């Protein structure tokens, strides 16, 4: 009964996916569409490849634009969530000349924090220690492990956020110190430049004043040299003047 229900849900999801493709194709019309004959998933290790191949069967092919390709990647993520792997991401659509659309899958987070890691841990424990656990016990252990992994992930995100915040504050502090030192350096350079210019202006004014004084002195000397000597005429010496000597 459970298998029948699973197949029914899978067929329903596939039917909805095809309807979404047709709807997206009819609503979005871009200048450059690509005729895709088949869809292939790269990087999958958690789901039966044949199941994915059947799920993304396009029949005779379909014209796709970037919108529909993104829709296919989103559908692949939904398939993984349906199988209990919500931490799997699909992205980077690549198409080749043969009309094949590749959906790349990233399962790294699922093997680190999700059910994939929990299943490996439980089944390895059962195998290594020959534990006769029932499927219900395994499912319960997997669920508890996944819950623990999620807490670990949350703690790591909190710690990472805290470290990033502190690191950002430290970087801003360093940048502020650098900017302050740069402003002080610029202020000293401007002050030195002004003082040097002021000294040069004073020296230039002194030289101009000395030159002006030399020019004025030379002009006065030339005027003196150009004047005619005055002739003093003396009259006859009087008896009084003779008696004085």
Secondary structure, DSSP 8 states (H G I E B T S, - for coil): -HHHHHHHHHHHHHHHHHHHHHHHHHH---S--EEE-EEEEES--SS-HHHHHHHT--TT-EEE-HHHHHHHHHHHHHHHHHTT-TT-EEEEEEE-TTSEEEEEEE-HHHHHHSHHHHHHHHHHHHHHTT----HHHHHHHHHHHHHHHHHHHHHHHHHHHHHHHHHHHHHHHHHHHHHHHHHHHHHHHHHHHHHHHHHHHHHHHHHHHHHHHHHHHHHHHHHHHHS-----------HHHHHH-
